[in-house]
Amino acid sequence: MTRSSFPGNRTSTVLGRRLGGELLRLRDAAGKTQRQAAEAINATNSKIVKMEQGWVPMRDPDIRVLCEFYGLDDREAVSRLLNLARLDRERRKAKGWWQDSPHPGTLTEYIALEAAASRVRTWQLSLVPGLFQTAEYARALAVSEGAGVWEDPDEIERLVEIRMRRQQRLCSERPLEVYAIVWEAALRQLIGGPGVMRAQLEHLQKLAELPNVRLQVLPFHAGGHPCLPASFTIISFAESEAVDVVHTDTIKSTVWVENRADSTAYGAFFERTARLGLAQRDSALLIDTIRKEI
């Protein structure tokens, strides 16, 4: 689990951290020190530290030498590590439109991961998911947050533009699969006032008809549920080597969950909450009812 509360300089280090963790495990099992590993690839001790923490792209020759040094002679296992390194290098080289984002670094990394993802599962307690927000809703939300973060009108418009740009994945040639569970409170919270909220709910109804979107509402009468403490998003990738990544925000920091056991646990919480939610048809009816009440 990684906590971030300040801008970072990473585009996407999820696969890098996974690969670094694998190499660290192999080194520990072999009883080798970081200094010995550095000598094996004719590098500095700090390079091994950066490799094991996923901060730098890794060269195939270094991986092969380290695997041999650690006693790993399983060709399939070595090939898997080399493939992880290749995927990580490709992801790091990607120059996405999101790099000009005024978002803090942690959210920029999230956008980069979302752009590379094949599937997103998101649970939201109090807000409409970012991928489903209208421009007016996103603008009103940015203004309401502006007291401490966003005050420049031009910056706010850039934030709205980026949020709209993210949503293009929903209808692209490689559409992002999105499964969203939204608490009823998020649909009744009047972000931007009645007019903005009615338009937002109409937009949700249209999005719910897309084949790659599944939208469920968790009604108030569902009572207690596993995901009550916080909102979170689970990001999945097409590559079999990539572990699901969980992103969740606290008031002052961002939490990344990147290990298989914990991300699997979040997935189980999501599924248990989904079983308490309304069916898609009933969710659509509730959204329409709330829209008419506003």
N, C-alpha and C positions, 0 to 999 in steps of 0.2 A: 504494500500500500504506500503510495506516495502522496505527500501533502505539499501543495504549492500555494503561496500567498503573495507572490511577487512575479513580475514578468520574467519569462524564461527565454532562452534562445533556441529552443528546440522546435523543429517542424513536426517530427514524429519519431519518438525514440522507443515506442512500445516494443517493436520487434528487436531493437537494439538491446533493450534491457533484458528481454527474454533470452537472447543469445548470450549476453554477458553473464546472466545468472547460470546458464548451462555450463559455460567455461569455468566459472567460479566453483561450481559443484564438482566438476571433473578435477580441478586443481586440488581442492580439499581432499577428495577421495584418494588422489595420488600422493598426498602428503608433501606437496611442493609449495614453496613460498612464492610471493609475488616477484621477489628479486630473481629467483631461479627461473621463473617463467619469462621475465624480461630478458635475461641472458640468452635464453633459448631462441628468441626471435630477434636478438641484437637490438633491443629497445630499452627505453628508460623504465624505471619502476612506475612512474606516473602514467605511462601509456597503458600498462596492464590494469592499473586502477580505473582509468577511463574506459577501457574495453569492458571490464567486468561490471561497470555501472551503466553501460550502454550509451556513453556520451560521444563516442566516435565510431564512424563506419569501420568495418574490419575487412582486411585484405584476405583473400583466399589462402595465399601462402602462409600467412601468420596462423590462420586457423588450423591448417594441415600440420604445421610444425608443432603447435601446442597440443593438438590431439595425439600426435605420436609421442610427445614428451610426457603426456599424462597417461599414456598406455592405452589409449582408445584405438583399437584396431578393427572395430565394427564398421565396415564400409558404408552400410546404410545409415548408421548414426552420424558418421562424418559427413555424408552427403546431405543429411537433414540440416546439419549446422551450416554447411556451405550455402544451402538454399535459403536459410534464414538470413544469412549475411547478404545474399544477393537481393532479397526482398527489401531488407532494411536500406541498402544502398540506393535502390531505385526509389524508395519512398522519400529518402532524404534529398535526392536530386530534384524531386518534383517542385516546380515553381508555380504554386497555385495563386489564383486571384486574391485569396484571403491574406496574403502576406502584407498587403497594404492596409489591413484592417486597423482601425483605432482601438480595437478591443485590447484588454490586457493580454499578456503573453499566454497565460493558461487557456484562455478562451480561443485564442488564435490556434493553439495546438488542437483544441477540441474540433474546431472547424476543419482543420487539415485531416484529422482522423475521420470525421464524418464524410468528407469528400472521398476518402479511400474505402469507406465501409460498404458492405453489401446489405446490411440490415441494422436497424436501430430499434431498440425497445425502450420506451420511456414512460416513467410514472411521474405524474405531476400533481402536486397537492393544491397549489394556489394559482397557477398560471396556465394559459393555453401553451402547449409546446411551441418552441420557436419555429419549427418547420411548418406549423399550421397557422401562424399569426398573420393577420392582415397588416398592411403598411400602417394604417391608422392605429391599430392596437399596439403595434411595436413602437410607434412614435409616442403614443400616450404613455407607454410603459417607460420609455427612455426619459421622458420629461419628468415622470414621477420619481425616477431614480436620480434625476439630475442634481438634486440638492447636494449630493456628495460625490458624484462621479461625472455626469454628463451635463454641461452647462452651455457649451458652444452650439448654437443652432446648426451650423454646418456639420459639426461632428455628429450630432444626433441624426441628421439626414444621411450621413455616411453609414451610420449604424443600421438605419432602416434599410438602406440600399443593399447592404451586405446580407441582412436577414432575408430579404427577398431573393437575393442571388442564391442563397443556400437552397431555397425551395425549388429551384429549377431541377434539382435531382429527382423530384417526385414525378416529373413527366419527361425525363430525358430518355435517351436510347438505352441507358443503363440505369433504370429507375431504382431508387433507394426503397427498400422494403421497410415500412414503418409500422410498428405495433405500439399504439399509445393507449394508456389507461389514464384517464383524467378524473380527479375527484370532482364531485358535483359543485363544491365550493368555487373551483376555478371558473366554472361556467356562470356563476351568479355574481362573481366579483366584478363590479362595474368599472373596469379599466377604461378610461377615456369617456365615460358617460354612457347613457342608454343607447344613443345612436351608433356609436362605435361598437358597443357590445352586441347589438342586434346584428350588425353587419358581420361581426366576427363569428357569431353562431351560425349564420347563413353560410359563411365560408367553410366552417367545419362540416356542415351537412353535405356540401359539394365534394369536399376532399374525401369524406367517408365512402364515397361511391367509387373511388379509384381502386383498381384491382390490387395495387401494391400497398394500400393503406388499410389498416384495421384499427378502428377507434371504439373503445369501450368507455363507458362512464361508470364510475363507482359511486352509487347513490348514498345519500346520508344514512338511509335506513340499513345499509350494510353493517354499520357499527364498527367495532374494532377490526383491524386487519394488520398483516405483517409489515406493510410499508408505511404505516402511519408516521414514523419519526421524520422522514425526509424524502424529498424528490430525488430521482437519480435516472441516469440514462445508461443503457448497456449497448456498447458498440461492437458489432461483429464484422468479421472480414471474410472474404471468400477463400483466402489461403488457409489450408488445413493446419499450417504451422502456427497461425496467429491465434493467441488466446483472446477471448472476449475482454474488453476493457470497460470498466465502470467509471462514470464521471458523476460526481455529486458536489454541490457547492454548500459551504456553510457561510455564515455572515462574513467571515474574514478570510476564508481560504477555500481552495479547491482540493478535493480528494480524488486521487486516481487509484483505482483498484486494478492491479495488473496480473495477479497470480490466478492460476486456474481454480484453486479451491475456493477462494473468496468470490471470484466472478461467477462461479457456478452457484454459490449460495445466493447471490443477488438474483440470479436467474430463477432460482426456486421461489424466492420471495415474490418475484414478479408474477410467476405462474399461479401461486396461491392467491394472490390478490385478484388476478384475472378471473379466477373461478368465483369470486364474490361479486364481480362486476356484472352489469347488465349485458345481455346479448347485444350484438351489433344493431339489430332492428329496434330493440327496446331503447338502446342508447340514443339512436337517431330520434325516436319519439320524444324522449326526455329533453334532448337539445331543442327540439322544435317547441315543446311546451314552455321551456324557460325563455326562449326567444319571444314568444307571444306574450309572456308575462311582463317582460321588461317594458 
